[in-house]
Amino acid sequence: MLEIADSVAVITGGSGGIGLALARYWCGNGGRVLIADVAEPPLAKAEAELRASGADARAIVCDVTNENDCGRMADFAIEQFGRINLVAPFAGIIKDGLMVTPDMASGKVIRKMTLDQFQSVLNVNLTGVFLTVRECAERMINNGCKGLICLISSIGSLGTAGQINYSSSKAAMSAIPKVLTAEFFRRGLAHQIRCVAVAPGYVGTHMVRKISPAVLDKIIEQVPIGRLVEPEEVASLVGELYRNEALAGEVFFIHGGLRLGSKG
């Protein structure tokens, strides 16, 4: 079993949502953290909050789609803390829309998902994860660090209408743990660096709670536990995945029982 105390986490998307919840959880259990995000003001606010609680926290502005930024972030973690034990590439975006939208009257397509809508989501949610993980894994190997790469997938990886871009990116997160576990195994590293993914359902982040009450009620009706999953619950699962060294190469769902046709 690994201990969080004194271990170092690198978290992208760390200024809010699940990323910040994980940073709080990690620091609350005695860990040290580097949070990264693309927007400086909320990042600085998150860093100040963590430090005010007595945490050993650092922050760095990072565009995860930029190769140099990701390398600089990984180097900064090693410079500041001497190691990396948890890599949590949680930065992500959504740009929902139907691939093609036919007019109800004429039956002809009147709108379609733009290439930018599709590509920009994959750039952040897939390429950004690849760059973050590649750069951090390189430093972990070169510095003899032991720990976990924890990706964030989604129940949307099973296929959600209106999210062909997002669902595609999150389906990739379901495959990567198996790929990396096999690659590390080939090189005798699988005991040192594990890879898993967590796949939340509807999580009560600030963004989700801004949804209109009527729409939110409809969403919650489909969740067997009768409420949203809390970001802190996802963070707690990540913590357990880190501690338990027998957990590797898999996707762990945390969705309150939600599935297509939850009522059977």
C-alpha positions in Angstrom: 0.0 0.0 0.0 1.2 3.5 -0.8 0.8 6.4 1.5 -0.4 9.9 0.4 1.5 11.7 3.1 4.5 13.5 1.6 3.6 12.1 -1.9 3.5 14.6 -4.8 0.5 15.0 -7.1 0.5 16.8 -10.5 -3.1 17.8 -11.3 -4.2 19.6 -14.5 -7.5 21.3 -14.5 -6.5 22.0 -10.9 -8.2 25.3 -10.4 -11.8 24.0 -10.1 -14.1 21.0 -10.3 -12.8 17.5 -9.7 -9.2 18.7 -10.1 -9.4 21.2 -7.2 -11.4 18.7 -5.1 -8.6 16.2 -5.6 -6.0 18.8 -4.7 -7.8 19.5 -1.4 -8.2 15.8 -0.6 -4.5 15.1 -1.4 -3.3 18.0 0.7 -5.7 17.1 3.5 -4.1 13.7 3.7 -0.6 15.2 4.0 0.4 15.1 0.3 2.0 17.9 -1.7 0.6 19.1 -4.9 1.3 21.0 -8.1 -1.9 22.3 -9.7 -1.9 23.5 -13.3 -4.5 25.2 -15.5 -4.6 27.5 -18.5 -6.3 30.5 -16.8 -4.1 32.3 -14.3 -6.7 34.1 -12.0 -8.6 31.0 -10.9 -5.4 29.1 -10.6 -3.9 31.7 -8.3 -7.0 31.7 -6.2 -6.9 27.9 -5.9 -3.2 28.0 -4.9 -3.9 30.7 -2.3 -6.7 28.6 -0.8 -4.6 25.5 -0.5 -1.7 27.4 1.0 -4.0 29.1 3.5 -5.0 25.6 4.7 -1.3 24.9 5.4 -0.8 22.7 2.3 2.5 22.5 0.5 1.1 23.6 -2.9 2.4 25.1 -6.0 0.7 26.3 -9.2 1.8 26.7 -12.8 0.0 28.0 -15.9 -0.1 25.3 -18.5 -1.8 24.8 -21.8 -2.0 21.1 -22.0 -2.2 21.1 -25.8 1.2 22.7 -25.8 4.1 20.3 -25.8 6.6 22.8 -24.3 4.1 23.8 -21.5 3.6 20.1 -20.5 7.4 19.5 -20.4 7.9 22.7 -18.3 5.2 21.6 -15.9 6.8 18.2 -15.3 10.2 19.8 -14.9 8.7 22.3 -12.4 7.3 19.4 -10.3 10.7 17.8 -10.1 12.4 21.1 -9.3 10.0 22.0 -6.5 9.4 18.6 -5.0 12.0 16.2 -6.3 9.5 13.6 -7.5 6.1 12.9 -9.0 3.9 10.2 -7.5 0.4 10.9 -8.9 -0.4 12.2 -12.3 -4.0 13.4 -12.7 -4.6 14.9 -16.1 -8.0 16.3 -15.3 -8.1 19.3 -17.7 -11.1 18.9 -20.0 -13.7 20.8 -22.0 -17.0 20.2 -23.7 -18.6 21.6 -26.8 -21.8 19.7 -27.2 -23.9 19.4 -30.3 -25.4 16.8 -32.7 -23.1 15.7 -35.5 -25.8 16.6 -38.0 -29.1 18.3 -37.2 -32.0 17.8 -39.6 -34.9 20.3 -39.8 -38.0 18.8 -38.3 -40.2 20.1 -41.1 -38.1 19.6 -44.2 -35.9 16.7 -43.0 -32.9 18.4 -44.5 -29.7 19.0 -42.5 -29.7 22.6 -41.3 -26.7 22.5 -38.9 -23.7 20.2 -38.3 -20.9 20.0 -35.7 -18.0 22.1 -36.9 -14.5 20.7 -37.2 -13.4 23.1 -34.5 -16.1 21.8 -32.1 -14.8 18.3 -32.7 -11.1 18.9 -32.9 -10.8 21.4 -30.0 -12.3 18.9 -27.5 -10.0 16.1 -28.7 -7.0 18.5 -28.5 -7.6 19.2 -24.8 -9.2 15.9 -23.6 -7.0 13.5 -25.6 -3.9 15.2 -26.9 -3.6 17.2 -23.7 -3.8 14.0 -21.6 -1.2 12.3 -23.9 1.3 15.2 -23.5 0.8 15.5 -19.7 1.2 11.8 -19.1 4.1 11.4 -21.5 6.1 14.2 -19.9 5.3 13.2 -16.3 6.0 9.5 -17.0 9.4 10.4 -18.5 10.3 12.3 -15.3 8.9 9.5 -13.0 11.0 6.9 -14.8 14.2 9.0 -14.9 13.9 9.9 -11.3 12.9 6.5 -9.9 9.4 7.7 -8.8 6.8 5.2 -7.7 3.1 6.0 -8.2 0.0 6.2 -10.3 -1.2 7.8 -13.5 -5.0 8.3 -13.0 -7.0 9.4 -16.0 -10.5 10.7 -16.0 -13.0 9.1 -18.3 -16.8 9.4 -18.0 -19.9 7.4 -18.2 -20.2 9.4 -21.5 -17.5 7.1 -22.9 -20.3 4.6 -23.4 -21.9 6.9 -25.9 -24.0 10.0 -25.3 -26.1 11.7 -28.0 -24.8 15.2 -28.7 -21.3 14.4 -27.5 -19.6 12.6 -30.3 -16.5 14.7 -29.6 -16.5 14.3 -25.8 -17.6 10.7 -25.8 -14.8 9.8 -28.3 -12.2 11.5 -26.1 -13.4 9.8 -22.9 -13.6 6.4 -24.6 -9.9 6.8 -25.3 -9.4 7.3 -21.6 -10.9 3.8 -21.1 -8.3 2.2 -23.4 -5.1 4.1 -22.3 -4.8 2.3 -18.9 -4.6 -1.0 -20.6 -2.1 0.2 -23.2 0.2 1.9 -20.7 0.0 -1.1 -18.2 1.1 -3.4 -21.1 3.9 -1.1 -22.2 5.2 -0.6 -18.6 5.0 -4.4 -18.1 7.1 -5.0 -21.2 9.8 -2.8 -19.8 9.7 -4.0 -16.2 8.0 -0.9 -14.9 4.5 -2.0 -14.1 5.3 -2.5 -10.4 6.6 1.1 -10.3 4.1 3.0 -12.3 0.4 2.0 -12.6 -2.3 3.5 -14.8 -6.0 3.5 -14.2 -9.0 5.7 -15.0 -12.0 6.9 -13.1 -15.3 7.3 -14.9 -17.7 9.6 -13.1 -21.4 10.1 -13.9 -23.0 13.4 -13.2 -20.8 15.2 -10.7 -21.9 18.3 -8.7 -19.3 20.7 -10.0 -20.0 24.4 -10.2 -20.7 24.0 -13.9 -23.2 21.3 -13.5 -25.0 23.0 -10.6 -25.5 26.1 -12.9 -27.8 23.9 -15.1 -31.5 25.0 -14.8 -33.3 23.3 -11.9 -35.8 21.7 -14.3 -33.1 20.1 -16.4 -31.1 19.1 -13.3 -34.1 17.4 -11.8 -34.6 15.3 -15.0 -30.9 14.3 -14.8 -31.2 13.3 -11.1 -34.3 11.2 -11.9 -32.1 8.9 -13.8 -29.6 8.4 -11.0 -30.5 5.5 -8.6 -28.9 7.1 -5.5 -31.1 10.2 -6.1 -28.4 12.8 -6.3 -25.3 14.0 -8.0 -22.0 12.5 -7.2 -19.9 14.9 -5.2 -16.4 15.9 -6.5 -15.0 14.9 -3.1 -16.3 11.4 -3.6 -14.4 11.1 -6.9 -11.3 12.5 -5.2 -11.7 9.8 -2.4 -11.8 7.1 -5.1 -8.6 8.4 -6.7 -7.0 8.3 -3.3 -7.9 4.7 -2.8 -6.7 3.8 -6.3 -3.4 5.4 -5.4 -3.0 3.5 -2.1 -4.0 0.1 -3.4 -1.2 -1.2 -5.5 -3.2 -4.2 -6.8 -5.4 -1.8 -8.9 -4.0 -1.4 -12.4 -5.0 -1.2 -16.0 -8.8 -0.7 -15.4 -11.6 1.8 -15.5 -13.4 2.4 -12.2 -16.9 3.9 -12.6 -18.4 6.2 -10.0 -21.9 7.2 -11.1 -24.4 6.4 -8.4 -25.7 3.4 -10.3 -26.4 5.4 -13.5 -26.6 3.5 -16.7 -28.7 3.7 -19.9 -32.1 2.6 -18.8 -31.3 2.8 -15.1 -34.8 1.6 -14.1 -34.4 -1.6 -16.1 
